Amino acid sequence: MKFSMQHQVWIKFVVMLLAVGIVAVTGFMDYRKPYLLGIAVVYLLPVILATWFVGRNAGIAVTVLSGLAWLVGESMNPSPETHLFFPVWNTVMLVVLFSIITLSLSALKGALEKEKLLSRKDFLTGAENRMAFYERAETELSRCRRYGTPFTVAYFDCDNFKEANDKLGHHLGDKMLRLIAETIESNIRAIDMVARIGGDEFVILLPEFPGKSVHNFCNRIRELLLAEMQKHECGITFSLGIATFNCPPDSVDELLAKADNLMYAVKKAGKDSMKHEVFD
């Protein structure tokens, strides 16, 4: 489940309160029963919570707080035969150990988040991939069903790409695909999304875009792409199928199929053009 920025802030705030509360309760237990076995391990729970849900710095802060709570509890109930040096030494070791755990846990979470991000990116162009498109399109379907907000899907197919790729080489073909993704990405809104869903096929998802202006917007994108292709004299043009949904289809497959059918109608009619339809 994805949360808004405001909700994320509140979640972090609640987690930090919970972590500090666990440290306080554990410190009190340590003060009342200083020789209770395994009490130090309990301090690790708030450290893990703060690190995973808030961040590395929060984990370090809770680690230091746990160390202080441990030191106070041990110092206020010293054993008659134990020198003060030993509680201090144990506290230092506790903080060092918990800090290592915090850094390791933070690095693990960072690696997992990076892997999750990469799993939604097309390795060649840097655009979103098919899986990312399906996730985002499903969100737009839900919004459309609930609030009636329209959205548009523009399906781009590169005409003559195979011929250009065979003639000029795969290296130039890959370069053109990257250029297409970069050109689209730099000319759409922050809330829009471009995804590569096939070899030379791209989709733009346009939330809350008025049906009357989306035709001109997509045509502008197409003209920018044609200008870039002409610079390289590769002979690539673009066929577009544009589907605007005021009433949501039953599934992402259905909305993609509608835009795909419009694109194929353009290709059958001679390519290098676009067709727009509004589905009410």
N, C-alpha and C positions, 0 to 999 in steps of 0.2 A: 504494500500500500504506500502511495506517495502522499506526503504531507506538504502543506504550504509552508512558506518561510516562517510565518507567525506561529504556526503549530509546532514547527521544529524548535523554535526558541523556547516555547512553553515546555516542550518535552525535556529539553536540556535543563531547564530551570528545575523542573520536578525531580529529575534524576539527581541533580546536584544536592537538592534538599534531602532526598532519600539517602544519598551517600553520606552526607554530613550527619544525618540522624543515626545511621548505623554506626558511624565512628563514635558518636556521643554515647549511645547505648552500650557499645562494646567497651569503651573507656570506663564507663560507670561499673560494668560487670568486673572489669579488671581491677578497679579500685576496691570494690567490695570483696572480691575473691581473687586476690593477686596471684595465687598459685594454682588457679584453675587451668588444667592441662588443655592445650590447643587453642587458647584464647587468641593468640597472635594470628592464627589462620583466618579468624573471623574478620580481621581488619582487611584482608585481601579482597573480600566481596565488594565493599564500596569502591575500592581502587579499580577493580575490573569494570564495575558499572560506569564510573566516571570516564574511564579511558575509552570504552567502547561506544558509549552513547553521546558523550560530550566532546572528548578529544584528549590528545596527549598531555597538554598543559593542565587540564582539569585532573587527569590521573596523577600527575606529579604533585599537584596541590593537595589532593586527598591523601597521597602517600605521606607527605610531610605532616599533615594533620594527624594521620594515624600514628606516625612515629612519636609526635608530641603527646598524644593521648596515652600511648603505651608507656612513655617515659614518666609521665605524671603518675600513672597508676602504680608503676613499679617503685618509683621514688618515695611515694607517700606511704607505702607499705613495705619497707625494706626488711629483708631477713636479717636477724641479728648477726649471723656469721657472714653476710655478704657485703662486700665493699660497694660504695656508690659507683665505682668505675664499671662494674659489671652491667647494671641496668643501662648505663650510657652506651657501653659497647654493644649490647644487644639491640638497643634502639637504632644505632648507626647501621648495624648489619641488617636490621629489618627494613630500614629506609632504602638501603642499597639494593637489597633483594627485590623489594616491591618496585623500585625504579626500573630495574632490569626487566621485570615482568611488564611494567607499563610501556616501556619503549618497544618491547617485542610485540605486545598486543597491538600497539598503535601501528607498527610496521605491517603486521598481518592484515589489519583492517584496510590500510592504504593499498596493499597489494590486491586484496579482494575487490575493492572499489575500482581499481584500475582495470582489473580483469573483467569486471562487469561492464565498464565503459567500452573496452575494446571489443567485447562480444556483441556490441550494438553498432559498431563502426565497420564500414566497408574498408578492407585493408588497402585497396588500391587508390580509391578516390578520397577517402576521409569523410565521405557522406555517411548518413545513417544507413544501416542495412535493412533487409526485409523484415527481420524480427523486430527491430526498433520501430519500423513503420507500422506493423500490425499492432504493437502495443499502443502507440500514439493514436492510431486510427480508432481503436476500440474505445479510447477515452473520449474522442470527439463524437463517436456514435452515442455514447452514454449521455454526453452533454446535450446533444441534439434531441434525444428522447425526453430528457428531463426539462430542459429550458426552451427547446424549440430554436436553438441557435443554428443557423445554416453553416455549412462548410463546403469547401471545394477540393476536389482531387484532380490534378493535372497530370496526365500520363504522357511522358516524352519517350519517343523512340527515335534513334539515330538512323536516318536513311543513308544507305550506301556505306555503312560503317565497315561491313565485312570486306567490301571491295577496296576501301581505303586502307584497311588493315593489311590486306594481302599485298597491295601495291606498294605501300610506303613502309611497311614493317610494323611488327607488334610494338616496338618501342614507341613509335609515334602514335599508334592507336591508344596505348596506355596513357600517353601524355594528353591526348585529346579528351579522354574520359575524365582525367583529373581536372582539365581546364573547364569542361562542362560543369562538373560539380562545383568548382570554385566560382564560376560565373553566376550560377544560380544562387549559391549560398550568399554571395555578396550583394545580391539584388532583391532578396526577399526580406520580409519583416522578421523581427526577433521571435515572434510566436509561430512563424511558419516552419516548415520542415521539408528538407529534400532528402530523398533516399534512393539509393541504387538497388533495384530489385531484380535486375537481370544483367546479362552481359553488356548491352548497350541501351538499357531501359532505365529511366529515372521517373520518380513520382514526386510531385510537390503537394504537400498537404497545407491547405490555406483555411484556417479556422476563421469563422465570423467575417467572411469576405462577401460583400454584396454581389449578387449575381450579375448585375448590370455592368460593373466595373472590372470583374474578374477577366472578361474576354480581352480587354485592352491591356490589362496587367500581364497576362500570359503571352500575348502577342509581343509585348515589349521584351519579355524574357527571351522569346524565340528570336527576335531580331538581334538582340545582343549576342546570342549564341551563334547565329549565322555570321555575324561580323567577325567573331573570333575564328570561326572555321575558315572564312575567306582569307584571313591573314596567313593561314598555313596552307591554303590552296589544296585542301584535302578532299573537297567535294562532298562533305557531310552536310546534310540538311536535317530538318526535324519535322516529324509528324506528331501532332498533339491531339489527345482526346481529353476534353475538360468536362467533368461532371460536377454540377452544383446540387447539393442535397438540402432541400428545405424540409423534407421528410426523410428520416434515416432509413437505410436498407436494413435487412435483417442481420447482416454480418459484414465483416471486413472483406471477405472473399467476394461478396456480391457487389460492394461499392467499387472494388478494384476491377471486377469484370465489366461493370458498366463503363468505366473510363477506358478500359482496354478495348472494348468493342468500338467506342467512338474513335480511338486511335487507329484501329484497323480499317475502319470505314474511310478515314483520311488516306491511308496507304493504298487502298483499293482504287481510290479516286485519282491517284497520281502522286501522292506523297507531298512533302514540303508545304504543309498547310495545317489547319487546325479546325476542330469541330467542338462546339460547346452546346451542352444540353442541361436544362434545369429539371430536376426530378422533384415534383411536388407530391 
